[in-house]
């Protein structure tokens, strides 16, 4: 049977998910291997060095640089509070006193008699890394972090914005073709992950932000609405750092796009479960997909797939695929034929193709590079 190797979106009813949680620099791991952890539990912590503040004492006190060490009343290594006097000099007759104060709280790192400058480092900033998912510590990476594993329902989206959030799954629409508008969003949705259908309106997004919704899973949204909530045109860089008040994961594409029924029904089946969600997306230079992880409360007994390893599967006749290029962008279908020979397209390019029957009943020819596999388990 003809087959191809192609990346795809994973939609799994039950699978083992492994997430690596690491500090930006070495610190302390505060959990042990095999320990059960919650998504919001701290698993590792460290301190980032504070900002450096340079004070030109010579200039402020009208002194030659070489005289600065002699007028310091605080030394290297001393702790100082904001507005503490660090240098002082009286006039010849003692009538006037010239002083220099610290503009920040911190520690004096250096006093230079060459530049006349004093360097103060502000207090270190604490950094904590949480588990992100409910599960068990599979592996401890000394001084760096951990790997957390869980048995979960796992759904990848095609695009997302916003960072990691955690909340209860609630259905906002009754069918995958319904529009999620502002009337659907209620006060009781605060802190929840709301599942919609084919489209979310700009008004619904604004209301969700006001209510405090943690995240929204939706089939599609208008690209101009995305520009409005971001305030700028999104490029090809990785998403996930946007501070827009909630996280949005799009499962199908831009515009009004009916959510795949299998995905919608799976989320509906998991209503009431707590889920972790991340909108981080990168299309080029190492694919990163937005995701929803819904732990099932069962300790894994398998290897799982480590974060950062692209999941790929064989494309065969009968596989469910999604078109990722126009004119069929976002449409879902089933592979009905996989010709092995190269085919010349209208663009003059010679590529491998497939034939797929779309959900609307139309059978189309698509370059294999223009589709991605929708993997279900």
C-alpha positions as CSV (number, residue, x, y, z in Angstrom):
1,X,0.0,0.0,0.0
2,X,1.3,3.5,-0.8
3,X,2.1,5.6,2.2
4,X,3.8,8.9,3.1
5,X,5.3,10.4,6.2
6,X,3.7,13.6,7.2
7,X,3.3,15.7,10.4
8,X,-0.2,16.0,11.8
9,X,-2.4,17.3,14.6
10,X,-2.8,14.8,17.3
11,X,-6.3,14.2,18.8
12,X,-6.1,11.3,21.3
13,X,-8.8,10.2,23.6
14,X,-6.3,8.6,25.9
15,X,-2.5,8.8,25.7
16,X,0.6,9.3,27.8
17,X,1.7,12.9,27.9
18,X,5.2,13.8,29.2
19,X,6.1,17.5,29.8
20,X,9.6,18.7,30.6
21,X,9.6,21.6,33.0
22,X,12.9,23.4,33.3
23,X,14.3,26.5,35.0
24,X,15.9,29.3,32.9
25,X,19.1,28.7,35.0
26,X,20.1,26.3,37.7
27,X,18.3,26.2,41.0
28,X,16.5,23.8,43.3
29,X,14.1,21.0,42.4
30,X,11.5,20.8,45.2
31,X,9.7,17.5,44.3
32,X,10.9,13.9,44.1
33,X,10.6,11.2,41.4
34,X,7.3,9.4,41.6
35,X,5.6,12.2,43.5
36,X,2.1,13.1,42.5
37,X,1.8,16.8,41.5
38,X,-1.0,19.2,40.6
39,X,-0.8,21.5,37.5
40,X,-0.2,24.6,39.7
41,X,2.2,23.0,42.1
42,X,5.8,24.4,42.1
43,X,8.3,21.7,41.0
44,X,11.5,23.9,40.8
45,X,12.6,27.4,41.8
46,X,15.5,29.7,41.4
47,X,16.5,33.3,41.5
48,X,17.3,35.5,38.5
49,X,20.0,38.1,39.2
50,X,18.6,41.6,39.9
51,X,19.0,44.6,37.6
52,X,22.2,46.5,37.7
53,X,22.0,50.3,38.5
54,X,25.0,52.5,37.9
55,X,25.4,55.7,39.9
56,X,27.9,58.4,38.8
57,X,28.9,59.5,42.3
58,X,31.7,61.7,41.1
59,X,29.4,63.7,38.9
60,X,26.6,63.9,41.5
61,X,29.1,65.2,44.2
62,X,31.3,67.2,41.8
63,X,34.4,65.2,42.8
64,X,37.4,63.8,40.9
65,X,36.8,60.1,40.3
66,X,39.8,59.1,42.4
67,X,38.2,60.7,45.5
68,X,35.0,58.7,45.4
69,X,36.3,55.7,47.4
70,X,37.2,58.1,50.2
71,X,33.8,59.6,50.6
72,X,31.8,56.3,50.6
73,X,30.1,55.5,53.8
74,X,28.9,52.2,52.4
75,X,31.3,49.6,51.1
76,X,31.3,46.8,48.5
77,X,29.0,44.0,49.6
78,X,26.9,46.3,51.8
79,X,23.1,46.1,51.6
80,X,21.3,49.4,51.0
81,X,17.7,50.5,51.0
82,X,16.2,53.0,48.6
83,X,17.2,56.6,49.5
84,X,20.0,55.4,51.8
85,X,23.0,57.7,51.8
86,X,26.0,55.9,50.3
87,X,28.5,58.7,50.0
88,X,29.0,61.9,52.0
89,X,31.5,64.8,52.2
90,X,31.6,67.9,54.3
91,X,33.0,71.3,53.1
92,X,36.2,72.7,54.5
93,X,34.4,74.7,57.2
94,X,31.8,72.1,57.8
95,X,29.0,74.4,56.8
96,X,27.7,72.3,53.9
97,X,27.4,68.5,53.4
98,X,27.3,66.9,50.0
99,X,25.5,63.5,49.8
100,X,24.7,60.9,47.3
101,X,21.8,58.4,47.9
102,X,20.9,55.1,46.4
103,X,17.9,55.3,44.0
104,X,17.1,51.6,44.6
105,X,17.2,48.8,47.2
106,X,20.1,46.3,46.6
107,X,23.7,45.5,47.2
108,X,26.8,47.5,46.3
109,X,28.8,45.4,43.8
110,X,31.7,47.8,43.0
111,X,33.2,51.2,43.8
112,X,35.5,52.6,41.1
113,X,38.1,55.2,41.7
114,X,38.8,55.3,38.0
115,X,35.3,56.1,36.7
116,X,33.9,57.5,39.9
117,X,30.9,55.2,39.5
118,X,29.2,52.9,42.0
119,X,27.3,49.8,40.8
120,X,24.3,48.5,42.8
121,X,22.6,45.3,42.0
122,X,18.9,45.1,42.9
123,X,17.6,42.0,44.8
124,X,17.3,38.8,42.8
125,X,13.9,37.9,41.3
126,X,12.4,34.6,42.4
127,X,11.4,32.3,39.5
128,X,9.2,29.3,40.0
129,X,8.2,26.6,37.5
130,X,5.0,24.7,38.0
131,X,4.0,21.2,36.9
132,X,1.6,22.5,34.2
133,X,-0.3,19.2,34.1
134,X,-1.8,17.1,36.9
135,X,0.3,13.9,37.0
136,X,3.4,12.3,38.4
137,X,7.1,13.2,38.4
138,X,8.6,10.8,35.9
139,X,12.2,12.1,36.2
140,X,14.1,14.7,38.2
141,X,16.7,16.7,36.2
142,X,19.1,17.8,39.0
143,X,19.2,21.5,39.6
144,X,17.2,22.1,36.4
145,X,13.7,20.7,36.5
146,X,11.6,17.6,36.0
147,X,9.6,15.6,33.6
148,X,5.9,15.2,34.5
149,X,3.8,12.5,33.0
150,X,0.1,11.8,33.0
151,X,-2.5,9.7,31.2
152,X,-4.7,12.3,29.4
153,X,-7.0,13.2,26.5
154,X,-4.7,15.3,24.3
155,X,-5.8,17.7,21.5
156,X,-3.6,19.8,19.4
157,X,-4.9,22.9,17.6
158,X,-3.7,24.5,14.4
159,X,-3.0,28.0,15.9
160,X,-3.2,29.7,19.3
161,X,-2.3,32.8,21.3
162,X,-1.7,33.2,25.0
163,X,0.3,31.2,27.5
164,X,-0.3,28.3,29.9
165,X,-3.7,28.3,31.7
166,X,-5.5,25.7,33.8
167,X,-9.3,25.4,34.4
168,X,-12.4,23.3,34.1
169,X,-13.8,22.4,30.6
170,X,-17.2,23.8,30.0
171,X,-19.2,23.6,26.7
172,X,-20.3,27.0,25.3
173,X,-22.0,25.6,22.2
174,X,-24.3,22.7,21.6
175,X,-22.9,21.7,18.2
176,X,-19.5,22.1,16.3
177,X,-21.1,24.5,13.8
178,X,-22.5,27.0,16.4
179,X,-21.0,30.5,16.8
180,X,-19.7,31.4,20.2
181,X,-21.0,35.0,20.8
182,X,-21.1,37.3,23.8
183,X,-24.5,35.9,25.0
184,X,-22.9,32.6,25.7
185,X,-20.2,33.9,28.1
186,X,-21.5,34.0,31.7
187,X,-20.1,35.2,35.0
188,X,-19.8,31.5,36.1
189,X,-17.2,30.9,33.3
190,X,-14.6,32.8,35.3
191,X,-11.4,30.6,35.4
192,X,-12.9,28.0,33.0
193,X,-11.9,26.8,29.6
194,X,-14.9,27.4,27.3
195,X,-15.4,25.2,24.2
196,X,-17.1,26.8,21.2
197,X,-18.1,25.7,17.7
198,X,-17.2,27.2,14.4
199,X,-16.4,30.9,15.3
200,X,-15.8,33.2,18.2
201,X,-16.9,36.8,17.8
202,X,-14.8,39.8,18.9
203,X,-17.5,40.8,21.3
204,X,-17.3,37.3,22.9
205,X,-13.6,37.6,23.3
206,X,-13.9,41.0,25.0
207,X,-16.6,39.7,27.4
208,X,-14.5,36.6,28.1
209,X,-11.6,38.8,29.1
210,X,-13.9,40.9,31.4
211,X,-15.4,37.8,33.0
212,X,-12.0,36.2,33.6
213,X,-12.3,33.2,31.3
214,X,-9.0,31.2,31.4
215,X,-9.2,30.0,27.8
216,X,-11.3,29.3,24.7
217,X,-11.2,26.4,22.3
218,X,-12.8,27.2,19.0
219,X,-13.0,25.9,15.4
220,X,-12.1,29.3,13.9
221,X,-11.9,33.0,14.3
222,X,-11.5,36.0,12.0
223,X,-7.9,37.1,11.4
224,X,-8.9,40.8,11.7
225,X,-10.4,40.1,15.1
226,X,-7.0,38.6,16.1
227,X,-5.3,41.8,14.9
228,X,-7.6,43.9,17.0
229,X,-7.1,42.0,20.3
230,X,-3.3,41.9,19.8
231,X,-3.0,45.4,18.5
232,X,-0.5,44.4,15.8
233,X,-0.1,42.1,12.9
234,X,1.2,38.7,14.0
235,X,4.3,37.5,12.1
236,X,5.9,34.1,11.9
237,X,7.5,34.2,15.3
238,X,6.4,31.9,18.1
239,X,3.2,32.9,19.9
240,X,2.3,32.2,23.5
241,X,3.7,35.3,25.3
242,X,0.7,37.6,24.4
243,X,-0.9,39.3,27.3
244,X,-4.4,39.5,26.1
245,X,-6.3,38.3,29.2
246,X,-7.0,34.7,28.1
247,X,-5.6,31.9,25.9
248,X,-7.3,31.0,22.6
249,X,-6.7,27.7,20.7
250,X,-8.1,27.4,17.2
251,X,-8.6,23.8,16.0
252,X,-9.4,24.3,12.4
253,X,-8.3,27.7,10.9
254,X,-9.2,31.3,10.3
255,X,-12.7,32.3,9.4
256,X,-15.9,30.5,10.3
257,X,-14.8,26.9,10.4
258,X,-16.8,24.1,11.9
259,X,-14.9,22.3,14.6
260,X,-14.2,18.7,13.6
261,X,-17.0,16.7,15.1
262,X,-14.7,14.1,16.7
263,X,-12.8,16.9,18.5
264,X,-16.0,18.6,19.6
265,X,-17.5,15.3,20.9
266,X,-14.3,14.4,22.7
267,X,-14.2,17.8,24.5
268,X,-17.9,17.4,25.3
269,X,-17.2,14.0,26.8
270,X,-14.6,15.7,29.0
271,X,-16.8,18.5,30.2
272,X,-16.2,19.1,34.0
273,X,-12.7,17.8,33.8
274,X,-9.7,20.0,34.8
275,X,-7.5,20.8,31.8
276,X,-4.2,22.5,31.0
277,X,-4.0,24.6,27.9
278,X,-1.2,26.4,26.1
279,X,-1.6,28.7,23.0
280,X,2.1,28.6,22.0
281,X,2.4,28.1,18.3
282,X,5.4,28.0,15.9
283,X,4.9,27.1,12.2
284,X,8.4,27.3,11.0
285,X,11.9,26.2,12.3
286,X,10.6,23.5,14.7
287,X,6.8,23.1,14.8
288,X,5.1,23.9,18.1
289,X,1.3,23.3,18.3
290,X,-1.2,24.8,20.7
291,X,-2.6,22.1,23.0
292,X,-5.3,21.1,25.5
293,X,-4.2,18.4,28.0
294,X,-7.1,16.8,30.0
295,X,-5.6,14.4,32.7
296,X,-7.7,11.4,33.4
297,X,-6.3,10.7,36.9
298,X,-4.6,7.4,35.9
299,X,-0.8,6.9,36.4
300,X,0.9,6.1,33.1
301,X,2.4,2.7,32.5
302,X,4.1,3.5,29.2
303,X,6.9,5.6,27.8
304,X,4.9,8.5,26.4
305,X,6.2,11.1,24.0
306,X,8.6,13.8,25.4
307,X,7.8,17.4,24.8
308,X,9.6,18.8,21.8
309,X,9.5,15.5,19.8
310,X,7.4,16.0,16.7
311,X,4.8,13.3,16.5
312,X,4.5,11.9,13.0
313,X,2.5,9.0,11.6
314,X,2.1,7.1,8.3
315,X,-0.4,8.6,5.9
316,X,-2.5,5.8,4.4
317,X,-5.8,5.4,2.5
318,X,-8.6,6.1,5.0
319,X,-6.5,8.6,7.0
320,X,-8.3,11.8,8.1
321,X,-6.5,14.9,6.9
322,X,-6.8,18.6,7.0
323,X,-5.8,21.0,4.1
324,X,-3.4,23.7,5.3
325,X,-3.2,25.7,2.1
326,X,-5.8,27.5,-0.1
327,X,-8.2,27.0,-1.7
328,X,-9.2,24.2,0.7
329,X,-7.5,25.6,3.8
330,X,-9.0,24.1,7.0
331,X,-11.2,21.6,5.3
332,X,-11.2,18.1,6.6
333,X,-11.4,14.9,4.5
334,X,-10.5,11.3,4.2
335,X,-7.7,10.0,1.9
336,X,-9.2,7.8,-0.9
337,X,-6.1,7.4,-3.1
338,X,-2.4,7.8,-2.8
339,X,-0.8,7.7,-6.2
340,X,2.9,6.8,-6.1
341,X,4.0,8.7,-9.2
342,X,4.9,12.3,-9.3
343,X,2.2,14.7,-10.7
344,X,2.7,18.0,-12.5
345,X,0.4,20.8,-11.1
346,X,-0.9,23.9,-12.8
347,X,1.9,25.8,-11.1
348,X,4.4,23.6,-13.1
349,X,5.6,22.1,-9.9
350,X,6.0,18.3,-9.9
351,X,5.0,16.8,-6.6
352,X,3.4,13.8,-4.9
353,X,-0.3,14.1,-4.5
354,X,-3.3,12.5,-2.8
355,X,-7.0,12.3,-3.5
356,X,-9.3,13.1,-0.6
357,X,-13.0,13.1,-0.1
358,X,-13.9,16.2,1.9
359,X,-16.7,16.5,4.5
360,X,-18.9,18.3,1.9
361,X,-18.7,15.2,-0.4
362,X,-16.3,16.8,-2.9
363,X,-13.3,14.7,-4.0
364,X,-10.2,16.8,-4.6
365,X,-6.5,16.4,-5.5
366,X,-4.1,17.9,-3.1
367,X,-0.3,18.0,-2.9
368,X,0.8,15.9,0.1
369,X,2.8,18.9,1.4
370,X,-0.4,20.9,1.6
371,X,-2.1,18.6,4.1
372,X,-1.6,17.4,7.7
373,X,-2.7,14.2,9.3
374,X,-5.4,14.4,11.9
375,X,-4.3,11.6,14.2
376,X,-6.9,10.0,16.5
377,X,-6.5,7.3,19.1
